[in-house]
Amino acid sequence: MTEPNAHVVEIERDGPVALISFDNPPVNAASQALRQGLDTAIRQLADDDAIEVIALYGKGRSFIAGADIREFGKPPRAPGLTEVCNTVETCAKPVISVLHGVALGGGLEVALATHARVAVDGVSLGFPEVTLGIIPGAGGTQRAPRLTGIADALDLITTGRRIGAKEAHELGLVDRVETEGTPRELALTAARDVLSGALPTRRTREIEVAADDAALEAARARIAKRQPHLFSPLKAVDAVAASRRPYAEGEATERALFAECIDSPQRAGLVHAFFAERAVGKIPEVHAHPRAVHSIGVIGGGTMGSGIATAALLAGLDVTLAERDQEALDRGTATIAKNLEGAVKRGKIDDARRDAILSKALTATTDLEAFATCDLVIEAVFEDMEVKKDLFAQLDRICRDGAVLATNTSYLDVNEIAAVTRRPGDVLGLHFFSPAHVMRLLEVVVGEKTAPEVVATGFALARKLGKVAVRAGVCDGFIGNRILAHYKKAADYLMLDGASPQQIDRAMENFGFAMGPFAVSDLAGLDIGWAARKRLAPTRPEAERYNPVADRICERGWFGRKTGKGFYVYDGEGPRPNPEVDAIIDAARAEAGITPREFSEQEIVERYMTAMISEAARVLEDGIALRPIDIDAVFLFGYGFPRHHGGPMHYADTLGAHAILNRIQEYAKEDNHFWRIPQLLEELAAQDGTFAQMNRET
Ligand code: 3H9
């Protein structure tokens, strides 16, 4: 027997049945070796008179997870997946597939090119291409509508939604669902059923597609509303529209549209974001053994503490929630119950699970001694160093040996907090983002003395909670809030110099942020920034410009959404600019002797992004973030950074270090205190280097 590509694709013969299996760990991506192996195997078996039916299945954890994303942006290597799918579909003998684990993107396209599909219960099917800035490019936009109709194909292809075996069966994507048996056993059985006539086969390309112009228009309207900045979803609609034409014509249209997408900057940004999510787990402590965490203690039942408790409960952990008095405790447990109710509404858990969590997994107490048996304790109390130190001294006395002690502080010195305990090695920062049961980012703040296994425990906990953990060093604000404080000042200066808060918000929303900085401040609560500014006032350098507008808004008792007024008015009719803020801004400008000037949207974006990139470069210089890609992940998963720009460091590479340097030099002519050139950026510009190179080198 000749092996087409012995390591990745194997043929097994059983009488008239041939099984082709894929073995390309970890996820069976359709790499060049897999494509070549499959193409060769089908051609060989087509010529083999002893074989009457061919069945494909995957070894390991999945069928095929899609094209090999690492090959994107590199010169294509033959055979392309389109050709391979065509080899499969045009094979004169019936070819079927058994789908388990995942069959995504190109993996699903291979399956749709086979003549019948068996789904193993638990499989996840979908077209995630639009999340990577592309469209299905191996016939998916042509074959899916032939099986499901245009409307359902559009839903799957333009959203990237993943579906299970049952729904795939209802939609007509698969012919059979099996609940028992290994993929190999099911492949053999199904192949024999093809021979007996029990499993009918047909070529997808031969099916007619019914016209559905209404579905095409509805999809375009939905995309304009929900994904206004994305390039590929509309291309996907155009490709699906072409499925009405003869197969070869539709396929040619898909190829052309796919090529436009693969070359787009959005594709590069979205693929970078995909890898950022995975790269951040590669930390120096990767080989340390995490400590087991089954029960956690949460101190503080405010929005943050309740959110953390909710996240832990949803992940199956036992949670002890502590507050200083019964009233506060009741508020905390009520918030958790409300959060869980939201999880029921979103279909994440059912009523019975919610009831079990509330009655069995959650313990509420006003006595810190209850933490004696917890594996990990997180405090989420008021941001005050003395309060936190007092708490950690108590935890040090109460908690068992080996328990991890975590602070959720947003900016305070984790080393100073750890120093009040006799076990600074067990202390770290776990900085959640609000609402903590929704936001995916977790900054794992590593102190000078934090033990490697305690860092590993923070990362393992994040995985359990479904969060993206990023390793951060100790400084005021860690990675995210430190950078935010800087570019927020740039926004404040733009406002003082002539741009309105709404204009700045609109510019950043048009750049791709879901909300601009002033709308975000209103949402978070203006009192939070006010407290931070008051705290930092004594250390504010003389030379630093100061915009007092937000302080004056707060002095009126307007803290944003929660008080109904901030930069915007919230009175039930949707946010609108607060007219009284204009007068406050005018007064601040007059006091500072500023004659307001016009700012174009482009200049607003440039100044804002340059400030973000500058401080991010300093965060790298100071070793607070391990690599540029860690900063990207912080902004993608915690700050609503537009995914198609890949994160601030990836975006900086698209501009080039020289261009950023030139901007800073230009801006520094007006304010050389704020606009300083980070040394790292200067070095990159001198070497024509990129942040991406730094990712590869570290
Ligand atoms: C496509 O198919 C386009 C076609 O239409 C075009 C044809 C012309 N390629 O996520 P994990 C790596 S577009 C390369 O941690 P999990 C991943 O980086 C593609 N590598 O595991 C990681 O590497 P490392 C459509 C891939 O169990 C390791 O595998 N397909 C790919 O949590 C483990 O991954 C998709 O978009 C890939 N396709 O989740 C599917 N996939 O260990 C993308 C994964 O070095 N993949 N890797 O960090 C996923 O959604 C998840 O990885 C999956 C497994 C659900 C499969």
Boltz pocket constraint, residues with backbone or C-beta under 6 A from the ligand:
constraints:
  - pocket:
      binder: B
      contacts: [[A, 26], [A, 27], [A, 29], [A, 65], [A, 66], [A, 67], [A, 68], [A, 69], [A, 70], [A, 81], [A, 82], [A, 102], [A, 104], [A, 105], [A, 106], [A, 107], [A, 109], [A, 128], [A, 129], [A, 132], [A, 134], [A, 135], [A, 136], [A, 137], [A, 138], [A, 140], [A, 275], [A, 278], [A, 279]]
      max_distance: 6.0
